[in-house]
């Protein structure tokens, strides 16, 4: 316990799925956590549950459209003031789209880039100056194994998540050259049992959907949200103080094939 004790984190897309699991994990290990989501009510429910378990003042919540640069400025400053600082930023908010180069609409392609890529640009650009004042800092960007292994059916998502991978490396090098106190890394999950799989479950039934996806993974199973939350915890903690610019694959071995 206490692997991030005394740290102050902001997690986007925290109303459910990987974001919720990560916020709970960081709070369990001693951090204060600001939970943000475009679903403000959902973010507030997660923060309330964290406070109920770990004590009032552990978690805070904001409604947050991550594509809005001005909203980023406001949320970061308010979270910084509420927690007494900021030294962990987890860019988790994201969307996907099923479409090939021939049938994906340009509007949806741009929307995926705005949510999955532009949001990280805005968040990091405005968070880094705030983070510099609080010692060792860590930015963790949630990419995907789809940012490394492409599919013909996910042109927008593949493009976005590959961009997150390389953008994280650029941010890491910039931060290292400007003081070395802030690190930046990306995490690349395989299929994780979160609401993003709901449409697949509806199509095949939950048991068959998870089995079907699991057969594509060498370890033979779909991941749990905490599998990713533990990876974020490591990168957010000082245990990884010499780790920056990496892509941490949590993929059951699929990228080794």
N, C-alpha and C positions, 0 to 999 in steps of 0.2 A: 504494500500500500504506500501511497505518497510519492509515486514516481514523477509527478508533476506538481508536487506540493508548492504552493505559493505562486504558481503561474496563473496567467490570465489569458483566456482563449476566446476566440470568436469562431463559430462554426456556421457556415451557410447551409441552406437546405436542411435545417435541423429539425423539421417538424415530423419526420418519419425516416425510415430506412437507415442508410449508412450514417446520415447526419445525426439522427437521434441516438444511434448506438455510440457514435463517437463522442457526442456531448455527455452522455451518461458515463462513458468510460473515463473521460478526462476529469469529470467531477468526482468520480469514485476514487481517482488517484490523486486528489487534492487540489485541483485547479478550480478557479472561478470560471464560469462559462457563460458567454452570451450566445444565445440560440437565435438565429435569424432565418426567416423563410418568407416567401411571397404569401404563404398561408400564415398570417400573423396569429390567428387563433390557435392553429396547431403548434406553432412555436411557443406560445404562452402555456399551453397544456404541458409540453415537454419540460419547460423551465419550472412550472409548478410542481411537477412530479419529482424533479431533481431536488428542489428545495425541500419538499416533504421528506425525502429520504436522507439528505445530507445537511439540511439546515438552511434557514432563510438567509438570503444573500449569497448563496452559492451560484445561482443561475439567474439570468435576466433574458428578456425576449424582446425582439423587434420584428415588425413587419418590414420586409426588405425585398425589393425588386433588384436583383443583382445586375441587371442590365443598365441601371440608372446610376451614372457616375455621381451625380449630386446626392442621391440617396446614400451611396456608399460613404461619402464624406460625413454626412450627418450620423449615420449608424455607428461608424467607427469612433467618432468623437464621443457620442453618447455612451457607447460601450466602454470606451477607455475611461471616461469619468465615473461610470457606475462601478467598475471593477477596480479602479485605482491604477490602471495601466493596461498594456497589451503586449504580450510577447509570443502568442501562438495564434496563427491564422490558418484555419482549415477551409479551403475553397472546395466545398463539396457539391454545391447546387449544380444541377445539370439536367438536361433532357436528351432524349434520343429521337430518332425518326427512321422508319423502315422505308427505304427507297433507293433505287439504282440511279446511275448517272443519267439514264434515259427517262425515268419517270418521277424523280424527285422534283418538287417545285423549287424554284429559286427562293421563294419567300420562306419556305420551311428550312432550306439550307442555311439562309442567313439567320433565321431565328435560332437554330441550333448553335451556330457560331457565336451569336450574341450572348446566349445563356452560358454556354460551356467554355468559351474562350475569352470574349470581351470582358466578362465579369471578373475573370482572374486578373486581367490587365488593370481594370479599375481598382479592384480590391488591393492588389499588391502596391500599386502606385501610391495610393493614399494611406495604406497601413504602414509601410516601411518607415516613414518619418516618425510615426508614433511609436513604433516598436524599438527604434534605436535608443530610446531613453531608458529602457528596462533590461539591460544586460543581454544575455544569450536569448536569441529569438529563433523561432522556427515557423516557416511557411510550408504547409503540406497541401499540395494540389491533387485532388482526386481525378485521375485520368481513367484509363481502362485498358484491359488487355487488347481491346479493339483499337487502341492507339499504337499498337505494335503489330498485331495480326489483323490484316484487312479482310473484309468481306464484300462481295459484289453487291450486297443488298443494303448496305448501311453507309452510303457515300457521305452523308452529312456528319454522322456520328464518328466514323473513322477519321475524317478530316479534322474534326474538332479535337478529338482525344489525342491524335498525333501532335496537334499544335500545342496542347497542354504539356505534353512530354518535353518538347523542345523549348517552349517558353520557360518552363521551370528551370532548365539548365542555364538559360540566359540570365534569369533573375538570380540564380545561385552565384554565377560568376560576377555579376554586378555587385551583389552584396559582399562577396568575399573581397573584392577590390576596394570597397569603400568602408572597410573596417573589420570585416570578418566576424561580426557578432550575430548576424542573421543568416540562417541557412534556409535553403529551399529545395524541396524534393517532391517527386511525384509518386503516387501509389496507383498500381494497375490491377484492379480486381478482375477476376473471371466472373462467371454467373454467380450472383449472390441472391439469396432468398429474401428479397425485398419487394415492395409494390411494383417495381419495374417489371417483374415477371408475371403480373396479374393477367395480362392478355394471353400469355402462353398457357397459364393455368386454366383460363376459361376455355381455351381451344382444345386442350387435351385432358383436362382434369388435373388436379394438383399432383397426385402421386405419379402419374405418367409423365407429366411435364418435367418434374424434378428428375425423374429417372432418365428421361430423354436427354436433358441437358447434361446430367451427370456422366452419361456415357461418352461425352466428348472430352471429358477431363481425365487425365491419367490417374489421379487419385480417386476417381469414380464418384464424386459427389459435388453438389452445388454448395457454395460457401454460405456461412452464417454472417450476419452483420458484424458480430464481434471479431470475426477473422480479420476484417478490415480495420475495425476500431483498435485492435491490438497493434497493428502495423502503424497506424497514426500515432498511437501512444508512444511507441518507440522513437519515432521521428520527432515528436513534439518534446520529448524529454531530453535532459542533458546526457543521457546514455549515448546519444547519437551526435555528440558535439563535434565530431570530426567527419560527419557524414553530410555532404551537400552535393546537389546536382545529380543524384542517383534516381533511377526508376526502380522502385520496389515492387516486384511482381508478386501478387498474391493470387496465383492462378492454377494451383493444383498440378503444375507441371506442363500445362498446355503449350507454353512458349518454348519448351525444351524439345518438342516434337519436330 
